[in-house]
Amino acid sequence: MQRDRLKNIATGAIGGVLIVLLLLFILPIDVVYEVKVDTRTYPTKEWKLIQEGSQFRTVSLDNSGSQAPTEKNFVFDRGDVIDIRFNEEIASGEFVDQGETLLQFSSMMHNLRIQRALNEIEINESRKVAGNAAMKWPLLREAEDAVELARSNVRLQEANHQRLAQLKDDGVISQAELDAQVNRLEVARQELAIAEQRVANASFEQKPEDVAVFNTVIETVDKELDVLLAQQGSYTLKSPFEGRLQLQPAEGVVLSLVDTTSISLVFPFPIDQRQYLQKNSLLEFESESDVHHLSFDLKDQAAIIQGDQQCLGVAHLEGEQLVMGAMRPASVICDTVRLREYLFRKLL
């Protein structure tokens, strides 16, 4: 008797559940179909100046996925002495405007090439007036004084080179430091040669037909100087966009610039759920201040992430200050479906 009663109760319960399920499938009940995802926050744009030994390169990263990373290399001569002159009006952590000067490279070898061109122009200009006796003697005395000064500098640089060469042999300094001194010695010797040429020019007896030759040389060197000055202009780095500047944020990184006006939310999305997305599907993301519903893009490339085949999605959020690199939960709102469709998708 007791057994029959329990059997009837169980049968009734099962029947009730079946009726409820049947009604749920029949009744027009709409539910939101969503997929839980984990997002990671990145600045939409990043720009870095990286130093590798004596070479430098800039790297531009677009975390929106719309552009591939781009690089620009700054190649200097071996043994060149590179001085980085930062904009003293900008401190680390400050915001900078687009186009604002951040720093300038100063290359000893490039500056030497510019000085050579300027000296060549000056020498030929002095040759043009060498026939004027009133101008010749002051130029000669000035040139002779410059020779003595240049010779003293050569002797000093030769002594420094011998000293540093010994220190290099003893393992105290690096080859790069010795190479830099070799360049300084070469600069001093060239300055002496230029000074001696000025003495020769000051005692030069000019012929009328020589002036045309001097003018041709000046015109040629002047064009070379324009090229050198244009190249020197490329050694000035300006902010490619508005953002926050950080000086030496990591080893090997001279400076970095991040766009704080827009944040990229990057998340993996299961390939098998992609078929349920609609044109109006949104990413629901909750920050400290608000719940955001954001449009997003899915990339075509797929990868195995945590054992499942997934593709990357990217959404953009503006007006929020979030910790970069942090992981936050979110939901992709695919669409609104009938309950039976919802259960069908979840059970598959």
NUDREN-89327 format. One record per residue (C-alpha): residue number from 1; residue in three letters; y, z, x. Coordinates in steps of 0.5 Angstrom, whole numbers. Layout:
// NUDREN-89327
PT  num  residu     py     pz     px
PT  NUM     ALA      Y      Z      X
...
// end
This chain:
// NUDREN-89327
PT  num  residu     py     pz     px
PT    1     MET      0      0      0
PT    2     GLN      5      2      6
PT    3     ARG      3     -4     10
PT    4     ASP      4     -9      4
PT    5     ARG     11     -6      3
PT    6     LEU     13     -7     10
PT    7     LYS     10    -14     10
PT    8     ASN     15    -15      4
PT    9     ILE     21    -12      7
PT   10     ALA     20    -16     13
PT   11     THR     19    -23      9
PT   12     GLY     25    -21      5
PT   13     ALA     29    -20     12
PT   14     ILE     26    -26     15
PT   15     GLY     28    -30      8
PT   16     GLY     35    -27      8
PT   17     VAL     36    -29     15
PT   18     LEU     34    -36     14
PT   19     ILE     38    -37      8
PT   20     VAL     44    -34     12
PT   21     LEU     43    -39     17
PT   22     LEU     42    -45     12
PT   23     LEU     49    -43      9
PT   24     LEU     52    -43     16
PT   25     PHE     50    -50     17
PT   26     ILE     52    -52     10
PT   27     LEU     58    -49      9
PT   28     PRO     64    -52     12
PT   29     ILE     66    -47     17
PT   30     ASP     70    -49     23
PT   31     VAL     70    -46     30
PT   32     VAL     73    -47     37
PT   33     TYR     69    -50     42
PT   34     GLU     71    -48     49
PT   35     VAL     68    -47     56
PT   36     LYS     69    -42     61
PT   37     VAL     72    -43     68
PT   38     ASP     74    -40     74
PT   39     THR     81    -43     76
PT   40     ARG     84    -42     83
PT   41     THR     92    -42     84
PT   42     TYR     95    -47     90
PT   43     PRO    102    -49     91
PT   44     THR    102    -56     88
PT   45     LYS    105    -58     95
PT   46     GLU    105    -56    102
PT   47     TRP    108    -58    108
PT   48     LYS    106    -55    115
PT   49     LEU    108    -57    122
PT   50     ILE    102    -56    127
PT   51     GLN    102    -55    134
PT   52     GLU     96    -57    138
PT   53     GLY     97    -56    146
PT   54     SER    103    -60    148
PT   55     GLN    103    -64    141
PT   56     PHE    105    -63    134
PT   57     ARG    104    -66    128
PT   58     THR    106    -65    121
PT   59     VAL    101    -65    115
PT   60     SER    103    -66    108
PT   61     LEU     98    -63    102
PT   62     ASP     98    -65     95
PT   63     ASN     94    -60     91
PT   64     SER     95    -64     85
PT   65     GLY     90    -69     87
PT   66     SER     95    -75     86
PT   67     GLN     96    -76     93
PT   68     ALA     91    -76     99
PT   69     PRO     94    -72    105
PT   70     THR     99    -75    110
PT   71     GLU    100    -74    117
PT   72     LYS    105    -75    122
PT   73     ASN    104    -74    130
PT   74     PHE    109    -73    135
PT   75     VAL    107    -75    142
PT   76     PHE    110    -73    148
PT   77     ASP    109    -75    155
PT   78     ARG    104    -70    159
PT   79     GLY    108    -65    163
PT   80     ASP    114    -66    158
PT   81     VAL    118    -60    157
PT   82     ILE    119    -59    149
PT   83     ASP    124    -54    147
PT   84     ILE    124    -52    139
PT   85     ARG    130    -51    136
PT   86     PHE    130    -47    130
PT   87     ASN    136    -47    125
PT   88     GLU    138    -40    126
PT   89     GLU    141    -40    119
PT   90     ILE    134    -40    116
PT   91     ALA    130    -34    116
PT   92     SER    122    -34    115
PT   93     GLY    121    -33    107
PT   94     GLU    127    -36    105
PT   95     PHE    128    -42    100
PT   96     VAL    131    -48    103
PT   97     ASP    133    -54     99
PT   98     GLN    130    -61    100
PT   99     GLY    133    -65    106
PT  100     GLU    135    -58    110
PT  101     THR    135    -58    117
PT  102     LEU    129    -54    119
PT  103     LEU    128    -55    127
PT  104     GLN    129    -60    132
PT  105     PHE    125    -62    138
PT  106     SER    128    -63    145
PT  107     SER    124    -67    150
PT  108     MET    126    -66    157
PT  109     MET    123    -73    159
PT  110     HIS    127    -76    153
PT  111     ASN    133    -73    154
PT  112     LEU    132    -76    161
PT  113     ARG    131    -83    159
PT  114     ILE    138    -82    155
PT  115     GLN    141    -80    161
PT  116     ARG    139    -85    165
PT  117     ALA    142    -90    160
PT  118     LEU    148    -87    160
PT  119     ASN    149    -87    167
PT  120     GLU    147    -94    168
PT  121     ILE    153    -96    163
PT  122     GLU    157    -91    167
PT  123     ILE    156    -94    173
PT  124     ASN    157   -101    171
PT  125     GLU    163    -99    168
PT  126     SER    165    -96    175
PT  127     ARG    164   -103    178
PT  128     LYS    168   -106    173
PT  129     VAL    174   -102    176
PT  130     ALA    172   -102    183
PT  131     GLY    177   -107    186
PT  132     ASN    183   -103    183
PT  133     ALA    185    -99    190
PT  134     ALA    189    -94    186
PT  135     MET    182    -92    182
PT  136     LYS    177    -93    188
PT  137     TRP    179    -87    192
PT  138     PRO    179    -81    187
PT  139     LEU    172    -84    184
PT  140     LEU    169    -84    192
PT  141     ARG    171    -77    193
PT  142     GLU    168    -75    186
PT  143     ALA    162    -79    187
PT  144     GLU    161    -76    194
PT  145     ASP    162    -69    192
PT  146     ALA    156    -70    186
PT  147     VAL    152    -73    192
PT  148     GLU    152    -66    195
PT  149     LEU    151    -62    189
PT  150     ALA    145    -67    187
PT  151     ARG    142    -66    194
PT  152     SER    142    -59    194
PT  153     ASN    139    -59    187
PT  154     VAL    133    -63    190
PT  155     ARG    132    -58    195
PT  156     LEU    132    -53    190
PT  157     GLN    127    -56    186
PT  158     GLU    122    -58    192
PT  159     ALA    122    -51    194
PT  160     ASN    120    -49    187
PT  161     HIS    115    -54    187
PT  162     GLN    112    -52    193
PT  163     ARG    112    -45    190
PT  164     LEU    109    -47    184
PT  165     ALA    103    -51    187
PT  166     GLN    101    -45    191
PT  167     LEU    101    -41    185
PT  168     LYS     97    -46    181
PT  169     ASP     92    -46    187
PT  170     ASP     91    -38    186
PT  171     GLY     90    -39    179
PT  172     VAL     96    -35    177
PT  173     ILE     99    -41    173
PT  174     SER     97    -47    169
PT  175     GLN     97    -54    171
PT  176     ALA    102    -55    165
PT  177     GLU    107    -51    168
PT  178     LEU    106    -55    175
PT  179     ASP    107    -61    171
PT  180     ALA    113    -59    168
PT  181     GLN    116    -57    175
PT  182     VAL    114    -64    177
PT  183     ASN    118    -67    172
PT  184     ARG    124    -63    174
PT  185     LEU    123    -65    181
PT  186     GLU    123    -72    179
PT  187     VAL    129    -71    174
PT  188     ALA    133    -68    180
PT  189     ARG    131    -74    185
PT  190     GLN    133    -79    180
PT  191     GLU    140    -75    179
PT  192     LEU    141    -76    187
PT  193     ALA    139    -83    187
PT  194     ILE    145    -84    181
PT  195     ALA    150    -80    185
PT  196     GLU    149    -84    191
PT  197     GLN    149    -91    187
PT  198     ARG    156    -88    185
PT  199     VAL    158    -87    192
PT  200     ALA    156    -95    193
PT  201     ASN    160    -97    187
PT  202     ALA    166    -93    189
PT  203     SER    166    -97    196
PT  204     PHE    164   -104    192
PT  205     GLU    169   -110    193
PT  206     GLN    169   -113    187
PT  207     LYS    169   -121    185
PT  208     PRO    172   -124    179
PT  209     GLU    165   -127    177
PT  210     ASP    162   -120    177
PT  211     VAL    165   -117    171
PT  212     ALA    161   -122    167
PT  213     VAL    155   -119    170
PT  214     PHE    157   -112    169
PT  215     ASN    158   -113    162
PT  216     THR    152   -116    160
PT  217     VAL    148   -110    163
PT  218     ILE    152   -106    159
PT  219     GLU    151   -109    153
PT  220     THR    143   -109    154
PT  221     VAL    143   -102    156
PT  222     ASP    147   -100    150
PT  223     LYS    142   -103    146
PT  224     GLU    136    -99    149
PT  225     LEU    141    -93    148
PT  226     ASP    141    -94    141
PT  227     VAL    133    -94    140
PT  228     LEU    133    -88    144
PT  229     LEU    138    -84    140
PT  230     ALA    134    -87    134
PT  231     GLN    128    -84    136
PT  232     GLN    131    -77    138
PT  233     GLY    134    -77    131
PT  234     SER    126    -77    129
PT  235     TYR    125    -71    133
PT  236     THR    129    -67    127
PT  237     LEU    125    -64    122
PT  238     LYS    128    -64    115
PT  239     SER    125    -60    109
PT  240     PRO    121    -66    105
PT  241     PHE    122    -62     98
PT  242     GLU    125    -55     96
PT  243     GLY    121    -49     97
PT  244     ARG    119    -43    101
PT  245     LEU    119    -43    109
PT  246     GLN    114    -39    113
PT  247     LEU    115    -39    120
PT  248     GLN    108    -38    124
PT  249     PRO    104    -36    118
PT  250     ALA     98    -37    122
PT  251     GLU     95    -39    129
PT  252     GLY     97    -46    131
PT  253     VAL    102    -47    125
PT  254     VAL    109    -47    127
PT  255     LEU    112    -47    120
PT  256     SER    110    -48    113
PT  257     LEU    113    -50    107
PT  258     VAL    110    -49    100
PT  259     ASP    113    -51     93
PT  260     THR    114    -45     89
PT  261     THR    117    -49     83
PT  262     SER    110    -51     81
PT  263     ILE    103    -48     81
PT  264     SER     96    -52     81
PT  265     LEU     90    -49     78
PT  266     VAL     84    -52     80
PT  267     PHE     77    -51     77
PT  268     PRO     70    -53     77
PT  269     PHE     68    -56     70
PT  270     PRO     61    -58     68
PT  271     ILE     59    -65     68
PT  272     ASP     54    -64     62
PT  273     GLN     60    -61     58
PT  274     ARG     65    -67     60
PT  275     GLN     62    -71     54
PT  276     TYR     65    -66     49
PT  277     LEU     73    -66     51
PT  278     GLN     78    -70     47
PT  279     LYS     85    -73     49
PT  280     ASN     88    -66     46
PT  281     SER     83    -62     50
PT  282     LEU     87    -56     54
PT  283     LEU     86    -51     59
PT  284     GLU     88    -44     56
PT  285     PHE     90    -40     62
PT  286     GLU     93    -32     61
PT  287     SER     98    -30     66
PT  288     GLU    102    -23     67
PT  289     SER    107    -26     62
PT  290     ASP    104    -31     57
PT  291     VAL     98    -35     55
PT  292     HIS     99    -42     57
PT  293     HIS     96    -48     54
PT  294     LEU     96    -53     59
PT  295     SER     94    -61     60
PT  296     PHE     89    -62     66
PT  297     ASP     86    -68     69
PT  298     LEU     79    -68     71
PT  299     LYS     77    -72     78
PT  300     ASP     71    -77     78
PT  301     GLN     68    -74     84
PT  302     ALA     62    -70     82
PT  303     ALA     59    -64     87
PT  304     ILE     54    -59     86
PT  305     ILE     57    -52     85
PT  306     GLN     53    -46     84
PT  307     GLY     47    -50     83
PT  308     ASP     50    -54     77
PT  309     GLN     53    -61     78
PT  310     GLN     61    -60     77
PT  311     CYS     67    -64     78
PT  312     LEU     74    -61     79
PT  313     GLY     80    -60     74
PT  314     VAL     87    -59     76
PT  315     ALA     92    -57     71
PT  316     HIS    100    -55     73
PT  317     LEU    104    -49     71
PT  318     GLU    111    -48     72
PT  319     GLY    116    -42     72
PT  320     GLU    110    -37     74
PT  321     GLN    110    -33     81
PT  322     LEU    102    -32     82
PT  323     VAL     98    -30     88
PT  324     MET     96    -36     92
PT  325     GLY     89    -37     93
PT  326     ALA     87    -32     87
PT  327     MET     81    -33     82
PT  328     ARG     83    -32     75
PT  329     PRO     79    -34     69
PT  330     ALA     81    -39     64
PT  331     SER     78    -43     58
PT  332     VAL     78    -50     57
PT  333     ILE     79    -51     49
PT  334     CYS     75    -58     48
PT  335     ASP     76    -58     41
PT  336     THR     74    -55     34
PT  337     VAL     67    -57     31
PT  338     ARG     63    -55     25
PT  339     LEU     59    -49     26
PT  340     ARG     52    -52     26
PT  341     GLU     55    -57     32
PT  342     TYR     57    -51     36
PT  343     LEU     50    -48     35
PT  344     PHE     47    -55     37
PT  345     ARG     52    -55     43
PT  346     LYS     50    -48     46
PT  347     LEU     43    -48     44
PT  348     LEU     42    -55     48
// end
